[in-house]
Amino acid sequence: MIKIGIIGSINKSLEYLEQLLSLESFEIVGIYNSFENQQQRNHPYILNQFDSVDLLIQQADAVIILNEVENYFSITKQIIKSGKHIFVTNPICFSLEELEELINISNEANVKCMMGMMNRFNPAFLSVKSNIENPLFIEVFHLVQYESVEHSKSVVIELMMQDIDIVMNVVKSEIKRISATGVKIISETPDIANARLEFANGCVANLTASRVSLKKVHKMKFFQPQSYFNIDLIHQKTDKVFFKSPQTDIDSKFLLKEKPLGDSGSIAIEIIEVNEENIVRKALTEFGDAINNNKTPIVKPHDNYIALDACMKIIKKINSFSEE
């Protein structure tokens, strides 16, 4: 059993605590939080309270850092240098220089370092990930209401970074050209942004992120020869639109609709079965598996570096365009 310590505000990340308590692979040794007195909590769980990060690290095999943490980078660095495995829920707090340093020291310490990017564990995406082959065009819309996110960073980092991570994970090719634009509506940085990523293998991804929408929308479309996938990350639903030859047989319960195209076949929409699973639970299970079986975590600091590097180039494009 992995002895895990928690750093941060449980009141703002209660789901992580509940899932850790439900997983047999973890034993919670306690919590350190410099922001609030955990005695004034609004949850029913009683945790051992550590007075310092040092004491928590001494008692733990692994540490999870939640969102509300002072000295985010220095604490993360201290944990890794202490030889403890670490799960970071909010990697957008790091700069490129900080991520590069964390990559180096985690390699030296030989610890499992897993960082955010929770959409990688979304069941709707996982239901078709293995079937997305050589996509030629990708379209992403990530829209939220203004009050639902904090705005200390660009909308590109707050919302688009995780989508870029998924796109890069699927395309597996270098970006050769970026076009981008953004508009400031309420904040001092753009509240809506659009980026077009052209990859060396010919794939093009068009991503839109907005924090001034009237409703939440988070959808992805992956277009490939003869088919494309629609993924709804919020409602965890997926379907496939594809060319169906006369010989193709599909279980009718999965066929949403079909439009004949004469003797050549038809265009069909197939509902993809999505296995319902809590995203946080899935991520924590993968983290525990990486530790227990000495496996490379699904989301590594290097993945965050690649996505953040693309975000910074997008922001630079937006800024240069607005200055013209």
Backbone torsions as a table, in degrees:
resi	resn	phi	psi	omega
1	MET	NA	136.1	-177.2
2	ILE	-87.8	122.8	176.0
3	LYS	-82.8	115.6	-174.2
4	ILE	-119.0	136.7	175.9
5	GLY	-106.4	153.5	-177.9
6	ILE	-116.4	134.1	174.6
7	ILE	-122.2	123.6	178.5
8	GLY	129.4	-167.6	-175.2
9	SER	-95.5	109.6	176.5
10	ILE	-65.7	-35.4	-178.1
11	ASN	-57.7	-27.5	-179.3
12	LYS	-99.3	-5.9	-179.3
13	SER	-141.3	49.0	-174.2
14	LEU	-62.1	-31.6	-177.2
15	GLU	-61.3	-35.3	178.4
16	TYR	-63.5	-43.4	179.1
17	LEU	-62.6	-46.4	-178.8
18	GLU	-61.2	-40.3	179.9
19	GLN	-71.8	-38.8	176.6
20	LEU	-60.6	-40.4	179.9
21	LEU	-66.9	-27.5	-176.8
22	SER	-88.8	-11.8	-177.4
23	LEU	-95.2	127.3	-176.6
24	GLU	-70.0	-19.7	-176.8
25	SER	-78.0	-11.0	-177.2
26	PHE	-119.0	144.5	170.8
27	GLU	-126.5	118.5	-177.9
28	ILE	-78.7	121.5	-179.7
29	VAL	-89.8	-19.2	178.8
30	GLY	152.2	-171.5	-174.4
31	ILE	-139.2	145.8	169.6
32	TYR	-123.6	130.8	179.5
33	ASN	-144.4	116.8	-178.2
34	SER	-85.6	-6.1	-174.9
35	PHE	-91.2	-40.2	-172.2
36	GLU	-139.2	156.5	174.6
37	ASN	-78.4	112.5	-175.8
38	GLN	-66.4	-13.7	175.1
39	GLN	-66.8	-25.0	178.5
40	GLN	-95.8	60.4	-174.8
41	ARG	-105.0	160.1	177.5
42	ASN	-112.9	29.8	176.5
43	HIS	-129.3	158.3	-173.7
44	PRO	-85.3	3.0	-172.7
45	TYR	-91.3	136.8	177.4
46	ILE	-105.4	120.3	-178.6
47	LEU	-119.8	149.8	173.7
48	ASN	-64.4	128.7	-176.9
49	GLN	-98.8	120.8	176.4
50	PHE	-92.8	142.6	-179.5
51	ASP	-84.6	-13.4	-179.4
52	SER	-151.9	159.9	176.1
53	VAL	-64.7	-37.1	-178.3
54	ASP	-58.0	-45.1	-178.4
55	LEU	-65.8	-39.0	179.0
56	LEU	-65.2	-44.9	-179.0
57	ILE	-59.9	-39.0	-179.5
58	GLN	-60.8	-33.6	-174.6
59	GLN	-91.4	-10.5	-171.4
60	ALA	-109.5	151.5	169.4
61	ASP	-89.7	-28.6	-178.2
62	ALA	-146.3	158.8	-177.9
63	VAL	-134.8	138.9	172.3
64	ILE	-112.0	127.9	179.2
65	ILE	-103.7	120.8	179.4
66	LEU	-88.5	-175.6	-169.3
67	ASN	-66.6	-44.1	-171.5
68	GLU	-89.6	88.6	-177.3
69	VAL	-137.6	130.1	171.8
70	GLU	-77.1	150.3	177.5
71	ASN	53.9	48.3	-173.9
72	TYR	-51.5	-50.8	-176.3
73	PHE	-67.4	-47.2	-176.7
74	SER	-63.7	-36.9	178.4
75	ILE	-69.1	-42.9	177.7
76	THR	-59.7	-45.2	179.0
77	LYS	-61.7	-43.1	179.9
78	GLN	-61.8	-42.4	-178.9
79	ILE	-63.5	-46.0	-178.7
80	ILE	-64.8	-43.8	179.5
81	LYS	-64.0	-23.9	177.9
82	SER	-80.6	-0.6	177.6
83	GLY	80.2	22.3	-179.5
84	LYS	-102.9	141.3	175.6
85	HIS	-69.8	152.7	-173.1
86	ILE	-144.4	139.4	174.5
87	PHE	-118.7	118.0	-178.4
88	VAL	-108.0	120.8	-175.1
89	THR	-83.5	-20.6	-172.9
90	ASN	-131.5	70.8	-175.7
91	PRO	-70.2	-9.0	-179.3
92	ILE	-69.6	-7.7	177.9
93	CYS	-73.1	-16.9	-174.2
94	PHE	-90.9	151.6	171.9
95	SER	-91.0	171.8	177.5
96	LEU	-61.7	-41.0	179.9
97	GLU	-64.0	-40.3	179.9
98	GLU	-67.9	-41.9	178.0
99	LEU	-62.7	-40.1	178.7
100	GLU	-61.3	-41.5	178.8
101	GLU	-66.9	-40.0	179.1
102	LEU	-65.4	-36.0	176.7
103	ILE	-61.4	-46.1	-177.8
104	ASN	-65.2	-47.2	-176.0
105	ILE	-73.7	-28.9	177.3
106	SER	-70.8	-34.2	175.5
107	ASN	-66.8	-41.7	178.7
108	GLU	-65.4	-40.4	-177.2
109	ALA	-81.0	-12.5	179.8
110	ASN	56.0	48.2	177.9
111	VAL	-113.6	159.9	176.7
112	LYS	-85.8	119.0	-177.2
113	CYS	-122.4	108.8	-177.1
114	MET	-115.0	132.4	-171.7
115	MET	-128.8	106.6	167.0
116	GLY	44.3	-132.7	-177.6
117	MET	50.9	52.8	-172.2
118	MET	-65.6	-21.2	179.6
119	ASN	-65.8	-19.2	174.8
120	ARG	-60.5	-24.2	-176.2
121	PHE	-102.0	8.0	179.4
122	ASN	-68.4	126.7	-177.6
123	PRO	-58.1	-31.3	-179.8
124	ALA	-65.7	-40.2	177.3
125	PHE	-71.6	-43.8	-178.0
126	LEU	-64.2	-27.7	-177.4
127	SER	-64.7	-22.5	-177.7
128	VAL	-127.7	-1.2	-175.4
129	LYS	-51.8	-45.4	-176.6
130	SER	-70.9	-15.6	-179.0
131	ASN	-98.2	-3.4	176.4
132	ILE	-84.8	108.0	-175.2
133	GLU	-122.6	121.9	176.3
134	ASN	50.2	56.7	177.4
135	PRO	-64.5	141.5	-179.5
136	LEU	-103.1	-23.4	178.4
137	PHE	-147.3	136.9	180.0
138	ILE	-130.0	135.3	179.4
139	GLU	-126.5	130.5	-176.8
140	VAL	-132.3	132.5	172.8
141	PHE	-124.5	120.2	178.4
142	HIS	-127.1	99.6	-174.8
143	LEU	-120.7	133.0	177.8
144	VAL	-134.9	164.1	175.6
145	GLN	-78.0	151.7	-170.6
146	TYR	-58.0	-41.5	-173.7
147	GLU	-78.8	-4.6	-173.5
148	SER	-86.4	-5.7	176.3
149	VAL	-137.2	159.0	174.1
150	GLU	-83.8	156.6	-170.6
151	HIS	-125.5	35.0	177.1
152	SER	-76.4	-16.9	-179.1
153	LYS	-124.1	167.8	178.2
154	SER	-61.8	148.7	176.6
155	VAL	-60.9	-24.7	177.6
156	VAL	-62.2	-41.3	180.0
157	ILE	-81.0	-42.5	-176.9
158	GLU	-63.2	-41.2	-172.7
159	LEU	-117.0	-38.9	-172.0
160	MET	-81.5	-24.4	-173.4
161	MET	-59.6	-44.1	-179.8
162	GLN	-66.5	-35.0	178.5
163	ASP	-68.8	-38.7	175.9
164	ILE	-61.8	-38.7	178.5
165	ASP	-60.3	-44.9	178.8
166	ILE	-64.4	-44.7	179.7
167	VAL	-59.6	-46.8	179.8
168	MET	-63.9	-36.4	-179.9
169	ASN	-65.9	-32.8	-179.3
170	VAL	-84.7	-45.4	-174.1
171	VAL	-72.0	-41.0	179.0
172	LYS	55.8	49.4	178.2
173	SER	-149.2	157.6	-179.0
174	GLU	-79.1	147.5	175.3
175	ILE	-78.5	127.9	179.3
176	LYS	-105.8	-18.6	179.2
177	ARG	-154.2	141.2	178.4
178	ILE	-128.3	132.1	170.3
179	SER	-122.3	139.6	-176.2
180	ALA	-156.6	153.7	174.1
181	THR	-149.0	156.4	-179.8
182	GLY	-152.4	157.7	-178.2
183	VAL	-131.1	129.9	173.1
184	LYS	-85.8	122.9	179.9
185	ILE	-114.5	-47.8	-179.5
186	ILE	-121.0	-39.7	-173.9
187	SER	-89.0	175.6	176.6
188	GLU	-82.5	-12.0	173.5
189	THR	-118.1	162.2	-177.3
190	PRO	-54.0	135.9	177.6
191	ASP	-95.7	-16.1	174.4
192	ILE	-138.1	137.1	-177.5
193	ALA	-143.2	148.6	175.5
194	ASN	-130.3	136.8	179.2
195	ALA	-133.9	139.9	175.0
196	ARG	-116.0	118.8	-178.6
197	LEU	-108.5	122.8	176.9
198	GLU	-107.3	124.0	-174.8
199	PHE	-99.7	159.0	-177.2
200	ALA	-63.3	-27.0	-178.8
201	ASN	-86.3	3.7	176.7
202	GLY	101.0	-12.6	179.4
203	CYS	-71.1	146.5	175.8
204	VAL	-125.6	133.4	177.7
205	ALA	-120.0	130.2	178.1
206	ASN	-114.5	115.4	-175.3
207	LEU	-119.3	134.5	175.9
208	THR	-124.4	131.5	177.5
209	ALA	-129.6	133.9	-179.4
210	SER	-143.6	139.2	174.2
211	ARG	-115.1	21.2	177.1
212	VAL	-126.5	34.7	179.0
213	SER	-88.1	155.4	176.3
214	LEU	-80.2	-16.6	178.1
215	LYS	-147.1	162.1	179.6
216	LYS	-83.4	131.9	175.4
217	VAL	-140.6	130.1	174.8
218	HIS	-143.8	94.9	-174.9
219	LYS	-130.7	149.7	177.6
220	MET	-132.1	144.2	173.5
221	LYS	-128.1	129.7	178.6
222	PHE	-116.3	112.6	-178.0
223	PHE	-99.7	129.9	177.6
224	GLN	-142.0	169.1	-176.9
225	PRO	-52.2	123.7	174.4
226	GLN	73.8	3.3	179.6
227	SER	-165.7	162.9	168.5
228	TYR	-149.8	155.6	-178.3
229	PHE	-110.3	134.9	171.6
230	ASN	-102.9	122.9	-178.9
231	ILE	-121.8	123.1	175.7
232	ASP	-105.9	102.9	-174.5
233	LEU	-74.2	-25.0	179.7
234	ILE	-76.1	-50.3	-178.5
235	HIS	-89.7	-1.1	177.7
236	GLN	53.4	55.7	177.8
237	LYS	-127.7	147.6	-179.3
238	THR	-143.4	140.5	170.4
239	ASP	-139.1	163.9	-177.5
240	LYS	-122.9	127.5	174.5
241	VAL	-105.4	126.2	-173.1
242	PHE	-155.0	162.9	173.7
243	PHE	-79.3	126.1	-178.4
244	LYS	-112.2	117.2	177.7
245	SER	-76.1	162.2	179.5
246	PRO	-58.9	-24.3	-177.8
247	GLN	-86.2	-11.3	-176.8
248	THR	-72.4	130.1	179.8
249	ASP	-114.7	125.9	-179.6
250	ILE	-127.0	135.8	175.2
251	ASP	-57.0	123.8	-174.1
252	SER	-58.8	-26.1	-178.3
253	LYS	-71.3	-17.1	178.6
254	PHE	-100.8	-5.7	-178.0
255	LEU	-92.9	113.0	-177.8
256	LEU	-79.1	-47.7	177.1
257	LYS	-159.3	164.6	-178.5
258	GLU	-149.2	134.9	179.2
259	LYS	-119.7	114.8	-177.9
260	PRO	-63.4	147.0	176.4
261	LEU	-124.3	40.9	-178.9
262	GLY	75.2	-147.9	-177.1
263	ASP	-72.2	-18.1	-174.2
264	SER	-76.3	-18.4	-179.1
265	GLY	138.7	-142.8	-177.4
266	SER	-160.3	164.7	171.1
267	ILE	-98.6	126.4	-175.2
268	ALA	-126.1	153.6	174.0
269	ILE	-117.7	119.9	-178.3
270	GLU	-109.7	129.2	175.0
271	ILE	-77.8	128.6	179.2
272	ILE	-94.3	131.6	176.8
273	GLU	-68.2	129.5	178.1
274	VAL	-116.1	120.6	178.8
275	ASN	-76.9	115.2	-178.5
276	GLU	-65.3	126.7	179.8
277	GLU	-155.8	138.6	178.4
278	ASN	-66.8	127.9	-175.3
279	ILE	-64.2	-43.3	179.8
280	VAL	-63.7	-43.0	179.2
281	ARG	-61.6	-42.2	179.6
282	LYS	-62.2	-44.1	-178.9
283	ALA	-64.9	-44.5	-179.8
284	LEU	-66.9	-35.4	176.6
285	THR	-63.2	-42.4	178.3
286	GLU	-65.0	-38.0	178.0
287	PHE	-63.1	-46.1	177.9
288	GLY	-63.0	-38.7	179.1
289	ASP	-65.4	-38.6	178.4
290	ALA	-62.5	-38.7	179.9
291	ILE	-71.9	-51.0	-174.2
292	ASN	-67.3	-31.2	-176.2
293	ASN	-112.5	13.4	177.4
294	ASN	51.1	51.2	-179.8
295	LYS	-107.0	156.8	175.0
296	THR	-73.1	128.7	179.6
297	PRO	-59.1	150.7	-179.4
298	ILE	-61.7	-42.2	178.9
299	VAL	-111.9	113.4	-176.1
300	LYS	-104.3	161.7	175.1
301	PRO	-55.6	-33.0	179.3
302	HIS	-63.0	-35.8	177.7
303	ASP	-63.4	-40.4	177.4
304	ASN	-64.8	-38.9	179.6
305	TYR	-61.8	-45.9	-179.2
306	ILE	-62.0	-45.3	-179.1
307	ALA	-66.9	-42.0	179.9
308	LEU	-67.5	-37.4	177.7
309	ASP	-60.2	-42.3	177.1
310	ALA	-64.8	-40.3	178.7
311	CYS	-61.1	-43.2	-179.0
312	MET	-65.1	-35.3	176.8
313	LYS	-69.2	-36.7	176.5
314	ILE	-64.8	-45.6	179.2
315	ILE	-61.1	-40.1	178.2
316	LYS	-62.5	-40.7	177.8
317	LYS	-63.6	-43.7	179.4
318	ILE	-61.8	-45.2	-179.0
319	ASN	-64.9	-40.6	-179.7
320	SER	-67.4	-34.3	179.1
321	PHE	-69.0	-41.5	-178.5
322	SER	-70.6	-21.5	-178.1
323	GLU	-86.9	-11.7	-177.6
324	GLU	-70.6	NA	NA
